[in-house]
Structures are given as structure tokens and as C-alpha cells.
Amino acid sequence: MSGTTPTVEQVRSADGTPIAFERSGAGPALVLVGGAFNDRNTTRALGAALAPDFTVFGYDRRGRGHSGDTAPYEIGREIDDLAAVIAAAGGSAAVYGISSGAVLAALATAQGLPVTGLVLFEPPFQVGSHMGVRKDITAQLIELIAADDRDGAVEAFLTTSVGLPPQAVAGMRTQPIWGSLTAIAHTLPYDAAITAGGRLPADRLAAITAPTLAVDSTGSPQWLRDGSRAAAEAVPGGRSVSLDGGNHEVPPTTLAPTLREFLLG
């Protein structure tokens, strides 16, 4: 992560699926879990900012990058994937999750994975007056992918789950980024299933015993910010913090010091 692409390593998940990851840095283990449209490349800049103090593990969630996939999809299998990466990291690790990856990280930690500290960046829960902002479109996405309509799946996810206006999505269709989005579209049902239409699983979050911090960006929609804080409130002893950033993102140079302070004390 210091100017060169790290070597890709591989670990087998419980169902035999190969999960690709890269590591860099030195110090306590920290696993980075990406969200929708993300692979290990997405978290590399943050990993580089954290590498002086952590051994950072970025991995491709199943179906992405150099990782394999095994049907049928189950959230439990993604939890097993994370468990396998943590095992490769030495048996325990801090975990940072982004968006749907934050939900996955929280569910895995609640299930009892050996997580030493948990940081959740804007898990897309909807609470209070924001209920109904997002809808569960898992079934629709499964149908679109089965019909090989990747463009339709990306459009449905961006408009319904992310909340982008149709004209913004139309503009994205003409940009080079559209190809990278459609290339990973087959994993969108996975993210939709994990986030369950934005429902806050308060009972499961209450089972988390690891120190937990929820982070939201000052530039994000209020429903995302409120959902992030609600997640922290649902975890015993959970904390929350707002950082200067854009819509659903905070620059690594701003985010890294907060993670470093929370996880290293």
C-alpha cells in the first residue's frame, strides 16, 4: 500500500470458497470490510493511511475481485468469509465496515467472531421519521441478475437503495464508472439481503461486546447519519462521532486518525 499493489493472498472459507485478501503495515490486525460496489481496491487508500500502526487486511467479499463464490448465497457464508480472514490475520482483529459492509461486520461481531474493536461507517439503517426511505429490493435484484439485466440491477439499486435521482443515474450511464458498477452487479442482491431494507436489528446489535464506534459524515443525508447513531445506541457502550466529509464518504486523512485513536486508545 506504499506505492505498490500488495501481494494477493488467499484463504478458504468454511464452504470452501476462496477469499482473496491483501495485507500491509505492522501492528495489531485490522480488517476492512467494503460495502456495495466495493472490492479490496476501495479500501486501499484508508489502509495505506492506517498501515503505520496496524497490519491492515483488505479483502474481496465473495463474488468480487479475486474471490470465488458459491451458490446459494447466505449471509452466514459472508460471516464465515470474514471469520476466515480474521483467522488468517492471527485469530483476532479489529474490524472496520463501510455501509452494508458495516452491517455485515456488526452481524458477524454479534455472532461472536473474535473482534477486538468494531468501527461502523454509516450502516444504512433507517429509524424514526426516516422509516420508508429505503425499500427491500432483494427479490427484484435477484430477478434482474437472473435475467442478466445488470444495467437494470445497478439502476434499481442506485435509485431505490442509494436514493439517487433518475437523472443522476442517467448521467452515470455515460461515464466510464458505469462499466465497473455493472461488472459487480451480481453481488448487489447480497448487499440488499444484508441490509434487509434498512431495518435496525437492535436485538442482535445488543449482543455485541466489542468496543464499538459508529461514524457518520457531515455531508451525508440525515437518515444515514441518524441510522448510524442509532446503531451505536443499540450496542452496549457504543459511541458515535461525526466527521467532516461528503455524501457517504470521509477522506482517509480525516478518518484514519479517528480509527487510530479509538482502536489503540
Phi, psi and chi 1 to 4 in degrees:
 res  aa     phi    psi   chi1   chi2   chi3   chi4
   1 MET       -    2.4  -69.7 -176.6 -176.9      -
   2 SER  -107.4   64.3   55.0      -      -      -
   3 GLY    98.5  -20.1      -      -      -      -
   4 THR  -126.0  156.4   59.1      -      -      -
   5 THR   -76.3  126.8  -58.4      -      -      -
   6 PRO   -65.1  158.9  -19.9   31.8      -      -
   7 THR   -67.8  137.3  -58.2      -      -      -
   8 VAL   -84.4  125.9  179.9      -      -      -
   9 GLU  -110.4  174.6  -58.0  178.3   57.5      -
  10 GLN  -146.1  143.7 -164.5  176.8   85.8      -
  11 VAL  -135.4  153.2   66.8      -      -      -
  12 ARG   -95.7  130.7  -67.6  -81.9  174.0  178.5
  13 SER   -77.2  174.5 -170.0      -      -      -
  14 ALA   -59.8  -30.8      -      -      -      -
  15 ASP   -91.9    8.8   67.4   -4.5      -      -
  16 GLY    91.6   -5.3      -      -      -      -
  17 THR   -67.5  129.4  -57.6      -      -      -
  18 PRO   -74.6  130.6   25.5  -31.9      -      -
  19 ILE  -117.0  121.2  -58.1  -61.5      -      -
  20 ALA   -90.2  141.1      -      -      -      -
  21 PHE  -149.0  164.5   68.0   91.6      -      -
  22 GLU  -132.6  150.8   57.6 -171.5   38.8      -
  23 ARG  -129.9  153.0   77.8  175.2   87.7 -162.8
  24 SER  -159.4  165.1   69.5      -      -      -
  25 GLY    87.9 -172.3      -      -      -      -
  26 ALA  -148.8  138.5      -      -      -      -
  27 GLY   132.6 -165.4      -      -      -      -
  28 PRO   -58.7  149.2  -18.3   29.4      -      -
  29 ALA   -73.0  137.5      -      -      -      -
  30 LEU  -138.0  120.7  170.6   60.2      -      -
  31 VAL  -102.4  131.6  179.0      -      -      -
  32 LEU  -104.2  126.7  -51.9 -179.6      -      -
  33 VAL  -114.6  114.5 -173.5      -      -      -
  34 GLY   -78.6  167.1      -      -      -      -
  35 GLY  -105.4 -154.4      -      -      -      -
  36 ALA   -61.6  142.2      -      -      -      -
  37 PHE    66.4    7.7  -61.8  116.6      -      -
  38 ASN  -101.4  148.0  -67.8  174.4      -      -
  39 ASP  -132.8 -168.5   58.0   17.8      -      -
  40 ARG   -66.0  -20.6   70.5 -177.4 -170.0  -79.5
  41 ASN   -64.6  -30.9  -63.1  -52.3      -      -
  42 THR   -64.5  -34.5  -47.2      -      -      -
  43 THR   -96.2    3.6   58.3      -      -      -
  44 ARG   -65.2  -38.7 -169.8  173.1  -71.5  139.5
  45 ALA   -65.0  -41.1      -      -      -      -
  46 LEU   -65.7  -40.9  176.3   60.2      -      -
  47 GLY   -59.4  -39.9      -      -      -      -
  48 ALA   -63.4  -37.1      -      -      -      -
  49 ALA   -70.4  -24.4      -      -      -      -
  50 LEU   -98.3  -15.6  -67.9  165.6      -      -
  51 ALA   -58.3  -28.7      -      -      -      -
  52 PRO   -62.9  -21.4  -27.0   37.3      -      -
  53 ASP  -119.6  -10.8  -62.4  -71.2      -      -
  54 PHE  -135.2  153.5  -62.8   91.2      -      -
  55 THR   -86.9  108.9  -57.4      -      -      -
  56 VAL   -96.3  132.1 -177.3      -      -      -
  57 PHE  -116.7  115.5  -67.2   76.5      -      -
  58 GLY  -108.8  134.1      -      -      -      -
  59 TYR  -133.6  158.2   76.0  102.6      -      -
  60 ASP   -87.6  114.9  -71.4  -32.6      -      -
  61 ARG   -60.4  157.7  -72.8  171.7   51.1 -165.5
  62 ARG   -56.4  140.9   61.3  174.5   51.4 -146.2
  63 GLY    86.9   -0.7      -      -      -      -
  64 ARG  -123.2  154.1  -48.3  168.9 -167.2 -136.3
  65 GLY    50.7 -125.1      -      -      -      -
  66 HIS   -96.0    5.5  -71.4   85.7      -      -
  67 SER   -85.2  155.9  -72.4      -      -      -
  68 GLY   -88.2 -168.0      -      -      -      -
  69 ASP  -154.1  150.7 -155.2   -4.5      -      -
  70 THR  -140.4  124.8  -56.9      -      -      -
  71 ALA   -86.1  153.4      -      -      -      -
  72 PRO   -81.1  158.6   32.6  -36.8      -      -
  73 TYR   -72.3  137.7  176.4   78.2      -      -
  74 GLU  -142.1  139.7  -63.6  174.3   -0.8      -
  75 ILE   -59.5  -35.9  -63.5  172.9      -      -
  76 GLY   -58.2  -32.4      -      -      -      -
  77 ARG   -70.1  -34.1  -69.1 -174.1  174.1 -170.2
  78 GLU   -69.0  -34.7  -77.6 -126.7   61.5      -
  79 ILE   -65.1  -40.1  -68.6  175.2      -      -
  80 ASP   -61.9  -37.2  -70.9  -18.5      -      -
  81 ASP   -59.9  -47.5  -60.7  -13.7      -      -
  82 LEU   -62.9  -39.4  178.5   52.8      -      -
  83 ALA   -60.6  -38.8      -      -      -      -
  84 ALA   -66.9  -39.2      -      -      -      -
  85 VAL   -66.6  -41.2  176.0      -      -      -
  86 ILE   -62.3  -39.4  -69.0  175.0      -      -
  87 ALA   -61.8  -42.0      -      -      -      -
  88 ALA   -65.9  -25.9      -      -      -      -
  89 ALA   -80.4   -3.9      -      -      -      -
  90 GLY   121.6    0.6      -      -      -      -
  91 GLY   109.7  -18.0      -      -      -      -
  92 SER  -154.9  156.0   64.4      -      -      -
  93 ALA  -165.8  155.2      -      -      -      -
  94 ALA   -77.4  153.9      -      -      -      -
  95 VAL  -133.7  133.9  175.4      -      -      -
  96 TYR  -119.9  126.3  167.0   79.1      -      -
  97 GLY  -122.6  143.6      -      -      -      -
  98 ILE  -109.1  125.2  -53.4  164.6      -      -
  99 SER    54.8 -120.3 -165.5      -      -      -
 100 SER   -62.7  -28.5   56.4      -      -      -
 101 GLY   -65.7  -29.1      -      -      -      -
 102 ALA   -68.8  -39.2      -      -      -      -
 103 VAL   -63.7  -45.6 -178.7      -      -      -
 104 LEU   -58.3  -45.3  174.3   61.2      -      -
 105 ALA   -62.1  -40.6      -      -      -      -
 106 ALA   -66.3  -44.2      -      -      -      -
 107 LEU   -63.6  -39.5  -64.6  176.9      -      -
 108 ALA   -65.6  -42.3      -      -      -      -
 109 THR   -66.1  -41.0  -55.3      -      -      -
 110 ALA   -62.2  -30.3      -      -      -      -
 111 GLN   -76.3  -13.0 -172.0  168.6  -58.8      -
 112 GLY   111.0   12.0      -      -      -      -
 113 LEU   -60.8  150.1  -94.4   61.0      -      -
 114 PRO   -75.3   74.6   27.5  -34.8      -      -
 115 VAL  -100.7  123.2  174.2      -      -      -
 116 THR   -84.9  -22.7   57.6      -      -      -
 117 GLY  -165.2  143.8      -      -      -      -
 118 LEU  -128.0  127.8  177.5   65.2      -      -
 119 VAL  -122.5  126.4 -178.5      -      -      -
 120 LEU  -113.8  119.4  -50.8  173.4      -      -
 121 PHE   -98.8  108.8 -178.6   78.0      -      -
 122 GLU    44.3   59.5  -65.2 -171.6  -18.8      -
 123 PRO   -59.2  130.5   22.8  -32.8      -      -
 124 PRO   -79.2   61.7   29.9  -35.8      -      -
 125 PHE   -88.7  147.2  -61.2  128.8      -      -
 126 GLN  -116.6  130.1   47.5 -171.7  -17.8      -
 127 VAL  -134.8  162.7  -64.0      -      -      -
 128 GLY    57.2 -131.1      -      -      -      -
 129 SER   -70.1   -8.2   61.9      -      -      -
 130 HIS   -90.2   -1.1  -54.5  -62.5      -      -
 131 MET   -56.4  133.6  -64.6  -62.4  -66.6      -
 132 GLY    95.7   -5.5      -      -      -      -
 133 VAL   -61.4  -40.0  169.2      -      -      -
 134 ARG  -115.7  150.3  -62.3  178.6   62.9 -115.5
 135 LYS  -119.6  154.0  -62.6  178.6  177.2   62.2
 136 ASP   -81.0  108.0 -172.2  -11.5      -      -
 137 ILE  -111.7   25.1   59.6  168.5      -      -
 138 THR   -55.1  -49.8  -53.2      -      -      -
 139 ALA   -61.7  -41.4      -      -      -      -
 140 GLN   -62.5  -42.4  178.9 -173.6   -1.7      -
 141 LEU   -66.1  -39.9  -70.1  170.4      -      -
 142 ILE   -60.1  -42.5  -69.6  172.5      -      -
 143 GLU   -64.5  -42.8  -69.0  178.8    1.2      -
 144 LEU   -64.9  -41.8  -70.9  166.6      -      -
 145 ILE   -68.9  -38.0  -66.0  -58.6      -      -
 146 ALA   -61.7  -31.7      -      -      -      -
 147 ALA   -88.0    5.2      -      -      -      -
 148 ASP    60.1   30.9 -160.4   28.2      -      -
 149 ASP   -96.8   75.9 -174.2   -0.2      -      -
 150 ARG   -68.2  -38.8  -70.0  174.8  171.7  -93.9
 151 ASP   -59.4  -44.4  -71.8  -55.0      -      -
 152 GLY   -64.6  -37.4      -      -      -      -
 153 ALA   -65.8  -44.7      -      -      -      -
 154 VAL   -63.1  -44.7  171.8      -      -      -
 155 GLU   -61.8  -44.5 -179.0  173.8   -2.8      -
 156 ALA   -62.0  -41.8      -      -      -      -
 157 PHE   -67.1  -45.0 -168.7   88.7      -      -
 158 LEU   -67.2  -37.4  -69.3  176.0      -      -
 159 THR   -81.6  -41.1   55.4      -      -      -
 160 THR   -89.7  -44.4  -54.9      -      -      -
 161 SER   -87.0  -42.0  -68.2      -      -      -
 162 VAL   -86.1  -31.4  178.6      -      -      -
 163 GLY    90.5   18.9      -      -      -      -
 164 LEU   -74.4  142.5  -67.1 -178.5      -      -
 165 PRO   -68.7  149.9   21.7  -30.7      -      -
 166 PRO   -54.5  -35.6  -27.0   35.4      -      -
 167 GLN   -67.0  -32.3   59.0  -91.6   30.4      -
 168 ALA   -68.5  -40.5      -      -      -      -
 169 VAL   -66.3  -39.1  176.4      -      -      -
 170 ALA   -59.7  -39.8      -      -      -      -
 171 GLY   -66.1  -37.6      -      -      -      -
 172 MET   -65.8  -31.0  -68.9  175.5   66.4      -
 173 ARG   -59.3  -25.5  -79.7  178.7  175.0  -91.4
 174 THR   -91.5   -1.9   65.9      -      -      -
 175 GLN  -100.8  155.9  -57.8  -60.2  -45.0      -
 176 PRO   -57.7  -28.8  -26.1   35.1      -      -
 177 ILE   -61.7  -24.1 -169.4  175.7      -      -
 178 TRP   -59.4  -37.7 -169.8 -102.7      -      -
 179 GLY   -63.2  -38.2      -      -      -      -
 180 SER   -71.0  -31.1   63.4      -      -      -
 181 LEU   -70.0  -44.9  -61.0 -178.6      -      -
 182 THR   -68.9  -28.6   55.9      -      -      -
 183 ALA   -64.3  -28.0      -      -      -      -
 184 ILE  -107.4    8.1 -153.9  168.4      -      -
 185 ALA   -59.8  -28.2      -      -      -      -
 186 HIS   -64.5  -14.3   58.4  -77.3      -      -
 187 THR   -93.8   -5.6   63.1      -      -      -
 188 LEU   -60.9  -37.1  -68.4  176.0      -      -
 189 PRO   -60.0  -29.0  -26.1   36.4      -      -
 190 TYR   -64.6  -47.7  -55.4  173.0      -      -
 191 ASP   -65.7  -37.7  -65.9  -73.1      -      -
 192 ALA   -64.5  -40.5      -      -      -      -
 193 ALA   -65.5  -40.9      -      -      -      -
 194 ILE   -64.0  -41.7  -72.7  168.5      -      -
 195 THR   -83.2  -14.4   57.1      -      -      -
 196 ALA    50.5   43.1      -      -      -      -
 197 GLY    69.8   14.6      -      -      -      -
 198 GLY    91.4    7.9      -      -      -      -
 199 ARG   -68.9  136.6  -68.1 -171.5  -63.3  -86.3
 200 LEU   -85.6  113.0  177.5   72.9      -      -
 201 PRO   -82.8   67.5   32.3  -33.4      -      -
 202 ALA   -56.5  -37.3      -      -      -      -
 203 ASP   -66.3  -38.5   55.4  -22.4      -      -
 204 ARG   -73.4  -38.8  -61.7 -176.0   69.4  177.6
 205 LEU   -63.5  -30.4  -62.6 -178.7      -      -
 206 ALA   -66.6  -16.0      -      -      -      -
 207 ALA   -86.4   -6.2      -      -      -      -
 208 ILE   -73.7  128.6  -66.8  174.8      -      -
 209 THR  -109.4  -12.9   57.7      -      -      -
 210 ALA   -71.2  145.6      -      -      -      -
 211 PRO   -54.8  131.0  -23.6   33.9      -      -
 212 THR  -130.8  134.9  -60.3      -      -      -
 213 LEU  -127.0  129.6  176.0   69.7      -      -
 214 ALA  -105.5  133.1      -      -      -      -
 215 VAL  -117.0  134.1  179.6      -      -      -
 216 ASP  -128.3  158.6   67.0   86.7      -      -
 217 SER  -100.2  140.9  167.8      -      -      -
 218 THR   -64.8  -18.8   56.3      -      -      -
 219 GLY   -95.5    4.1      -      -      -      -
 220 SER   -88.5  158.6  -70.6      -      -      -
 221 PRO   -58.4  150.4  -21.9   32.1      -      -
 222 GLN   -61.8  -32.1 -164.1   61.1   45.7      -
 223 TRP   -65.1  -36.0   73.6  -91.2      -      -
 224 LEU   -68.3  -41.3  -95.7  176.3      -      -
 225 ARG   -66.2  -42.5  -57.7 -173.5   67.6 -169.7
 226 ASP   -67.2  -38.2  -70.5   -9.2      -      -
 227 GLY   -65.2  -37.6      -      -      -      -
 228 SER   -63.6  -44.8 -178.4      -      -      -
 229 ARG   -66.3  -36.2  -65.9  167.1 -170.3  165.6
 230 ALA   -64.3  -36.1      -      -      -      -
 231 ALA   -61.9  -44.3      -      -      -      -
 232 ALA   -62.2  -39.9      -      -      -      -
 233 GLU   -67.4  -26.9  -67.5  170.5    0.6      -
 234 ALA   -78.4  -19.1      -      -      -      -
 235 VAL   -92.4  127.6  176.9      -      -      -
 236 PRO   -54.5  122.1  -26.3   35.8      -      -
 237 GLY    75.6    7.1      -      -      -      -
 238 GLY   -65.1  148.4      -      -      -      -
 239 ARG  -122.9  160.6  -64.4  165.6   45.8 -167.8
 240 SER  -137.5  154.2   61.7      -      -      -
 241 VAL  -149.2  146.4   63.5      -      -      -
 242 SER  -108.0  133.6  -61.4      -      -      -
 243 LEU  -122.2  150.9  -60.7  178.3      -      -
 244 ASP   -67.2  125.8  -69.9  -24.8      -      -
 245 GLY  -170.1 -170.0      -      -      -      -
 246 GLY   -99.4 -157.9      -      -      -      -
 247 ASN   -73.9  107.3 -175.4   -5.1      -      -
 248 HIS    62.4   32.4 -154.1   33.9      -      -
 249 GLU  -159.2  147.0   62.1   86.9   21.9      -
 250 VAL  -131.2  132.7  167.8      -      -      -
 251 PRO   -57.6  142.2  -22.4   32.9      -      -
 252 PRO   -54.3  -34.4  -28.4   36.9      -      -
 253 THR   -66.7  -24.4   51.7      -      -      -
 254 THR   -88.9  -38.4  -57.8      -      -      -
 255 LEU   -74.9  -42.0 -176.5   57.5      -      -
 256 ALA   -56.4  -45.2      -      -      -      -
 257 PRO   -60.8  -35.0  -24.8   35.5      -      -
 258 THR   -66.9  -44.3  -64.4      -      -      -
 259 LEU   -62.9  -41.5  -92.2   64.4      -      -
 260 ARG   -62.7  -45.8 -172.9  176.4  -65.1  112.9
 261 GLU   -65.3  -42.4  179.0 -178.7    1.3      -
 262 PHE   -69.9  -44.9  176.9   72.8      -      -
 263 LEU   -80.0  -26.1  -65.2  173.5      -      -
 264 LEU  -103.2   -9.4  -63.6 -179.1      -      -
 265 GLY    71.8      -      -      -      -      -
